[in-house]
Amino acid sequence: MEQRSSTILSKPDWSFNRSVFKSVGYSDDDLNRPVIGIANSWNELVPGHANLRQVAEHVRKGIYRAGGAVAEFGVIAACDGTAQGHAGMHYILPSRDLIANDIEVMVEAHRLDGIVLLGSCDKIVPGMLMAAARLKIPAIFLPGGPMLGGVTFDGRKSDLTTMSEALGMLKSDKIDATSYEQLEELCGPTCGSCAFYGTANTMCCLAEALGMSLPGAALVPAVYADRLRLGEETGRAIVALVNSRISAEKIITYQSLENAIRVLMATGGSTNAVLHLSAVAAELDIAAATMMAAYDSLSRSTPQIAKVNPASRYDMEDFHRAGGIPRVLQEISSLLHEDCITVTGKTVGQNIETYRFKYPPDTNVITSLDKPFSKQKGLAILRGNLAPATAVTKPAAIAPEMHVFTGSARVFDCEEAAEAAILKGGIKAGDVVVIRYEGPKGGPGMREMYKAMKYLYGMGLAKKTALITDGRFSGTNNGCFVGHISPEAAEGGPLAVVRDGDRITIDIPGGNLQLHLSDQEISTRLELWHRPEPKFTRGYLGIYSKLASSAAEGAVIKL
């Protein structure tokens, strides 16, 4: 069977294309090899991507040594951290679809034989996985690795998000300005994806659980030499996949998605993974309802066996040294589809059997099925009259005493208004902060309520209040929170008619999000409700706000 690239590079009919390649330095020898793309999201703006130029050089080495030719191109990557709390966050989730589309265009326009996907952060990883599922060519995802933890602060190693917690402490006179300024210098000591188990590292871990990354690739820190060796190994592996005709569609299946969900639950990963795995599944025409049912059912039978910041004081380097995803897969192997094929060319089960751990086990970070940290769900799907479709929460990051909480609504129609109220001392114990019109369409872009939660933590209200939204949360958030409420307010969901003082109950064990109003009262309020004007009518956000599906469907662009 001929390579894809040979269909546009064979002599003499395609000599024009050969001349195009030769004009940028390719040789006849190169053009007789499988042409392997490297989709590299390196840039100087995102810490998780700052080392990808160096990693790419080692991937190139591996590809050439294995007999391939390299075609590297750039992919956009925006930083969730920098975008937090302002208009830039509107663009972050929508960028996921742009990334998938960008890679699709480059691969198909140039008939590449295989692709190595280099990325690390929140929307880049799922965007790349969406592209892999869509393109049905051999593909491997390789992250840049997490950063190391910072100076100890508030009883644990700090990370970049510690600054937001510290701002709440500064505003409430719990720390002084000097300590605050020193923390700015010391909380992010290296490049890499953030040192906590947020969405970025969650998605890198789930890519490995899907079988789309080499074993152990998710958690080797960005500054470790092993990260470069993984680059070369990945380069060799993609050529082997091309030669073996093992495409991404054979690796990303419903069964491998179930494996990823198991790992998500077992490790207490980010709530955003629900959006992203659903988006990947949509590329395979797997229904959103099927995925939601899988999250719900698998969460009930998957104990939490790993605890990492924000659920504990241990960071990503600790998670790596404890054995990372290979150790997690080993411990929950009885719950997995071990016959799923992976980018090694071997099955999940075979990878587990042959993996060589470099560090001893650490049961403070990763334990076992018979001695789990919790038998409760790492993530939970809620429903109720306030979330008729679904909502998502993360019990693993919520204090047990807050798993059932009833309070009075304090309603805000945007993120900024809520944050201002929190910092001014306008939220009190017993309040349920409601932030609406932040969903996929209404936001648009489903912004993260990261700062609001961090400010509540810093103000000492994390265990005394709750926050609910049709927006999202960062994987580093803790406290009592519920996001992804569907239908969203902008689509006429019940969240749109909540008023200050209404009573709301979050019942995680019962799987319920309840507004204490009669169905008749909710219906009457909705009849008087008027759909707000869209915030953006031009540019990409204008397109996204019109075409985005609900959070329950992965917030993908839907035609």
N, C-alpha and C positions, 0 to 999 in steps of 0.2 A: 504494500500500500504506500503510495507516495505521500510525502509531507505536504501540509497545507501550503507552505512557502514555495515549494517547487512548482505549484500550479501557476505562480506569477513570476518565476525566476528561471524557467527552462529556456534553453536556446533552441532555435533562433527566434521563435515567435515572441518571446518576452525579453529580448535583449534591451529594449528601452528601459524596462524596470531594472534590469541588471546595471545599466549605466547610471541610473539614479542612485542605487546603492553604492556603486563604485565612486561616485562623485563625492561621497562623504568618507571614503577610505576603505570600504569592504573589498576583499580580494576574491578571486575565483574560488579559492579554498573555503573562504567564509560562506560563500553563496551555495556551496555544495553541502553545507552542514544544516541541521535543523536550526532555524532562527528563533532564539528564545528572547522574549521581551522581559525587561525589568521595569515594572511600573514603580517608580521611586518617588515617594512623597517627601523627600528631603527638602527642608527649607531652614532659614535662620530665625524663624519666628516661634517655632514650637519645640520645646525641650525634648519631647519624645521622638523628634525627627532629626535632631541636630547631628546625630552620628550616622545617619543612613547613607551619606555619601561614602564614608569609610566602609560600612558594611557592604555596600554595593560593589566596591572594588573586590572584595573577597568572593561575592557571589559570581562576579565576572570570571574570576580565576577558576572557580569550580566548573562553570559552564564550559569554558575553553578546554580545561583538562579532560572533561568528559566527552568532548567532541562536538560541542555546540558553538554557534555564533551568537553574539550578544547584540540586542537592540534595546538600549535604555531610553526611557522617556520620563518626563515629569508628570506628577499628579498633584493637584491642590491639596492642602491640608491646613485647616484653621484650628486654632487653639481654643478649646472650651474655656480654659482658665482665663485667658485674656478677654474673652468675649462675655464673661459673666457680668450680669447686672447692668447691661446697657443694650442699645439697639443691635449690636453685633451678634448677640445670642440668637436673634431671629434667623440668622443664616446658618447656624451650626447643623441642626438636624437636616434641613434641606440640602446641605452640601453633600450628604451621603448619597443622594440620587445623582448628583452631578458627577461624583467620583466614579460611581458604577457606569454611568453613561460615557464618561471620558475614556475609561479603560476599554469599554466595548468598542468605541470608535477607533482607537489606536490599534487594537488587536485585529479587528475586522478589515480596516482599511489597508493594513499591511500584511495580512494573512500570516500572522505569527503562529509558530508551531506550539509554543508553550509560553507560560508567563510566570514570573516570580513577582509577588506582590510585596512591596516593602512599605510598611506603615506601622503605627503604634497606637494611635489615639482614638478617641471616642467614636467619631463617625467615619473615620478613614477605614478602620478595620472592617466594619460591616459593609461599607460601600464596596470594598475590594472583594469581600466574600460574595456579595450580590453579583458582582461582575463575573466572578468565577463560576457561580451557579448558572448564570445566564449564557455564558460563552461556550461551555461544554468542550473546553480544550484542557490539556494537562496544566495544572496550576498548583503553586505552593505559596502559602502566606508565610512571611518571615517578619516578625516584629523587631524593633530596635532595642527592646528590653527596658525594664524599669530603672528609674534613678535610685540612688541610695538615700537613706533617711537622713534627716537633718539633726540639729542640736536637740537635746532633750528639752521639752517644754510641756508643762501641765501633766507631768507624769509619764510621758512617752516620747519616742522620737518624733520630731516635727516633720511636716511636709508642707508643700506649698499652700494647702488649704488652711493650715494652722494660722496663717495671717488673718483670715476672715474671723476665726474664733477669737483671735487676739484683739481684733478691732472692737468686738463686743465687750471684751474685758477692759480695754482701754476706756471705752465710753462709760463703763460702769465703775471706773476707778479701781479695778482689781489688779491692774499692772500699770507701770509708769511708762512715759514716752521713750525713755532710754531702752528699756527692755523690749519695747515694741519695735524700735528701729534696729536693734541688734538682731532680732528675729528675722527681719527682712533680709539680712545678709547671710543667714545661716540655715534657713529652713529648706533650701533647695541646693544642695552642694554639688550636684552633678547633672549632666543631661540625662534624658530618659523619660519614659512615661511616669506619671506621678507615683510616689512611693507607697501609695495606699491602694486598696482593692476597690478602685472606682470602675467606671465604665471602660476606660482604656485597657486596664489590665484584665478586667473580666472578659472582654471580647478577645484579647490575645489568648487567654486561657481556653476560651470556648472554641477558638479556631483550632487549637491543639486537640481539644476533646472531639471535635468534628473529624479529625484525621487530616486536616488541611495544613498542618505544620509538623515539622519533625519532632519526635518525642523530646521534651525538655525545652523546646524553643521559646515557650511563652515567658519564662521567668528569669532567664539568665540576665543579670543586670547589664545595663547599657555599657558600662565601663569595664566589664570583665573581658579578658581575652577570649574566653569561650564564645562570646557573641560573634567575634570575627570568624572563629573556626566553624560556627554554625552557618555563617554566610557561605563559606566554601562548600560545606557539606550540602547545603541547600542547592547550590549551583550544580553539583554533581547529580543530586536527586531529581531535579527537573528534567535533565537530559534523559535519565533512566525512565522517567514517566512517559516522556515523548516516545522513546524507543519501544516502550511496552504498551503504548496506546491506552494508558490509564488516564482518563479525563476526569475533570472535577465532578461531572454528573454521576460518575461511579462512586465517588467518595461522599459528596453531599447528598444524602438521601433522608427520607423520613426517619429511618432507624438511627442514622448518625446524628440527626437533630435531636432525637430522644436522648442519645448519649450526652450531647451538649447540655440539654436541660437537666439531666441528672447531675452533671458536674456543677452547673449553676446553682442548683439547690444544695448540693453537698458542701459547697464552699461559701454560700451566702453572698453571691455576686450581686452586681448592680441590677436595679429594677429596669434600667434601660435595655438590658439584654432581652427582655420580653419583646420590646419593639423591634430589635435588630434581628433576632432569630426568626421572628414572624416575617420580616422583610426578606430575609434569605429564603424562607419557605415559599413566599409568594413567587419567587423566581422559578420555583419548581411546580407552581400551580397547586400548592398545598393550601387548603382553605384556612382562613384566619380562625374560624371556629374550631377546626381540628387542632390548631396550635394552642389555642386558649384551653381547650379541654386537656391537652397534654400537660401544660404548665400546672393545671389544677390537680390532675390525678397523680402525676409524678412527684409533685411537691409533698403529697400526703404519704408517700412511701419512700422518701429519700431523707434520711437523717443528715443533720449538718455535722460533718466530720473535720472541717477546716475552719479556723477562726483567725481572721487577719484584719488589720486596721481598715475600716472603723469599728469592727466588732471586737477587736482586742488591741493590745499594744504592739503586736508583731507586724512588721511591714513586709514588703514584697521580697526583699533580700532574705528575710527570715523564712518566708514561704518557699523560696527557691532552695535554700539550704536544707529545709525539712523534706525535700523531695518533689515539691511542686506538683504539677498535674500528673506526671507519671505515678507518683505515690498515691494521689487521690484515685486515679484509675485503678491502681492495684487494689486499694482498700475497698472500692465499691464495684469490683469486677463482676460480682454475682448479680448486679443490677443492670449490667450493660449488655448491649448487642456486641459481643466480642468478635463476631464474624465480619464486622464492617471493615472494608478495605481502607487503607490510609495512604498518604503520600510516600511512605517507605516502600510501597508495593506489598507490604504485609498487612495482616489484620490487626485490629486493636488488641486482641488476645495475644498474638505473636509479639507485638511490641511490648506488652506488659511483661511477658516471659523473658525477653532478652535485654530489657533496659538495665543499664549498670548505674547505680546510684553512687555519687561521689562523696556524699556526706551522710552521716548517721541519721536515723529517724529522730524527729523532735515531736513528741506527742503533745507538747504545749501548742503546737501549730496545726498538726495533722494527726488525728486520732483514728479510730477504727469504727466499723459499723456496730460492733458489740459494745463499744464505749463512746458513743457520739457526744459531742458537746450539747446537742439538743436533738430531740426526736421530733420537734416541731418544724414547720416549714422554714426554709431559708428565705423564700419569697412566697407571697400569697396573692391569690386573685380574689378580690372582693366584688360583691354585687349588692344590690339593694335599691331603694327608691331614689337614691342620690346617684347611683351608678347602674342604670338599667342594663347597659351592655357589660362593662367590666371596669374595675379599677385595680391598681397594683400597689402593693406595699411590701416592706422588707422586714419581717419579724426578727431576722438575725441582727439588725441594727437598732432594734427597739427594746427598751428595758421591759422585762416580763410584766411588771406592774402596769405598764402602759398599753398592753395588748388589748385591753378594753378601756375605752375612754369616752366619756360624755362631757360635752362642754357647750358654751354659747358661741355662736358664730360672730366673727369679726370679718366683714366682707370687703375685699379690695378687687378692683377691676383690672389691676395690672401688678406686676412684680414690684416696680419701683415704689408704688404707694404703700405696699405692705412693709417694705424694707425701711422706709422713712418712719413709719409708725413704730416699728420695733425699736429702732435706734433712739427715738424720742421718748421711749418708755410708755408707749400707748397700748401695749399688750400686757395683759395680766394673767396670773395663774387661773386655769379653768377655761381659757379662751380656745376656740378652734379657729385658727386663721384660715380664711377661705380666699384663695387667689384664683380668679377665673379670667376667661378670655385670653388664656395663654396656651390653648390647645394647638393642634396642627394647623387648622384653618384660622382660628381666632388670634393666635399669637402674632403673626403666623410663626410656625416653626417650633412650637412646643418648647419654650425656653425652660431652663432648669431653675428651680427655686432654691438653688444652692446657698446663696448669700442669706436669704431669709432664715433658713434653718441654722446656718452657722451663727447668725446674730442672736437667735433665740438661745443657742448653746452658750454663747459668750455672756449673755444677760442672765444666765442661770435659770432659764425657763424650759430647757430641753425635756425635763421630766414633769412639767407642770402644764404644758400646752400641747396642741396638735396643729398640724398644717395639712390642708387638703387642697388639691388643685387639678385642673385639667391639663396642666403643664407636667414637667418631669422633675426629677431630682438627680443630683450627682450621686455616684456610687459611694462617695465619702460621707454623705449625710447620715446623721443619726438623730434620735429623737422620735417623736410619734408623727408619722407622715403617710399620706396616701396620695398617689399621683395617677396620671393616665386616665382620669375619670372620663368615661364615655357613656353617652354622647357628650361632647364638650359644650360649653356654654354658648359659643358662637353658633352652634347648630341647633340650639333650642333644647339642650339637655336640662334636667332639673337644677343643675348647679347655677343656671342663669337667674333663678328666681329666689335663691337663698337671701335672707335679709339679716341684718344685725340683730342678734338676740335669739334667733332660731336655735333650737337645740339639735345637736348632731351627735350620733354615736358611731364610733369606730369599734367594731367587734371582730378582731382578727381570728380568734378561734372559731367564731360562728360564720366567718366569711361574709360579713355584712357591713354596709355603709348606709346608715339610716338617717334621713331627715325627719324629725319628729313633727310631721304635718300629715294631715289626711290626704288621700289621693285627690279628693275634691278640691282642697285648698291649693295643692300643687297645680292642678289642671286650671283652676281659675287664674292663678298668677301667670301661668304660661300664656293664657289667652290675651293677657294685657301686655305681654312682653313684646318688644320690638327688636328685630335683628340689628345689631350694630353695623355701621358702615365698615368695610374692610380697611385695615390700616395701610395696606399697600395695594396699589392698583396698577403699578408698572414694574418692569424689571423682573428678575427671577422670583422675588417674593410674591409679586402679583400673580405669577403663574402658579407658584406652589400653593398659595392660599385658596386658589380656585380648584386645584386638582388633588390636593392631599386627602388621603383617606383618613379614617379615624385612628386613634391610638390603638383601638382593639384590632385594627387591621394592619398594624405596623407603621402607620403614618407614611406609607409609600405614595408616590404619585400614581394616581389611578385614572386611566382614560375611560 
